């Protein structure tokens, strides 16, 4: 039986009030392959978190968790009139306190940070990934290249979200392990997605963060329901958003694809030779492309049409 | 290279057959260097040179001869310079060494 099966209790099976109480006492969630325990005493978090996480399966509190994270809202120091939040994992704060108004992105970034720092049983590529018809597109990119926007666009047009941040692969394998999480849109991308799909569930816009204004898109219920189903990568697409660029998809050599993947992984050097063989295996079974775009509708249409044709 | 009589000629050798793991697509080669844990993109010439130096240690003029014998007069010097630079680069990466 898979975790995340239909009979598991979901966040949406609680009321918002029950959910808020669980956040204070400890909320146990399955997030992809990870069992997470989350404590948060910030009242401003419960409603947006409930909306974004409503489809996630809840776990027994007796579980063995991959990580325990906390978000504590408190008075600032020395400015006691300022409210701040402190993110901590297993009792340690990995960074300074942040303004309380940023509680949601601080928690989301904190969970990403914990995954990136601890999940070395996987090769972790800095990449989004989506799947359709049993074939996945891996979208590796440096920050600011339009990866999350493209990923959100594809996932709002029927592609299953595997991840918008981590391409997780078990060493020696080539299937992508889903870790669907709310997708963090930044700045102009927020309105791009609102126009692209007015029905998208998007959390509150939080301004003045270290990445500007951010808002999170809820993953589809299907992405959460199927988050135990790995997907074989068929295409590696390196996206790049560029103002007024025509949409273009250009195949690149496998060696070029390899080097970009290796330099873009969170833990390639840590895993060493196992990572080398894993990336080589991944590149062997895929085609690699550069993808430039400025218009999201065109981009989603081109990738979807291409994938349908290439899969035939 | 024998003009320096009495002086030993240095020879080049690949560091070890087990030091490198390869992946290749066409003329593009990727090498994982086990001692350093680093991955490098190499062209076909570099791979050929490393492979030659695995078989036996070679002096520079032997490398030139084995690798790219000049067919046109005057090219020898340019090829020697190119191969010397390639050997030094590969030595810096830890792929080859001088005996």
HADDOCK unambig.tbl for C-alpha pairs under 7 A between the chains (distance, minus, plus):
assign (segid A and resid 254 and name CA) (segid B and resid 25 and name CA) 6.70 0.50 0.50
assign (segid A and resid 255 and name CA) (segid B and resid 25 and name CA) 6.58 0.50 0.50
assign (segid A and resid 255 and name CA) (segid B and resid 28 and name CA) 6.11 0.50 0.50
assign (segid A and resid 255 and name CA) (segid B and resid 30 and name CA) 6.94 0.50 0.50
assign (segid A and resid 269 and name CA) (segid B and resid 37 and name CA) 6.61 0.50 0.50
assign (segid A and resid 272 and name CA) (segid B and resid 37 and name CA) 5.76 0.50 0.50
assign (segid A and resid 273 and name CA) (segid B and resid 32 and name CA) 7.00 0.50 0.50
assign (segid A and resid 276 and name CA) (segid B and resid 32 and name CA) 6.87 0.50 0.50
assign (segid A and resid 280 and name CA) (segid B and resid 23 and name CA) 6.70 0.50 0.50
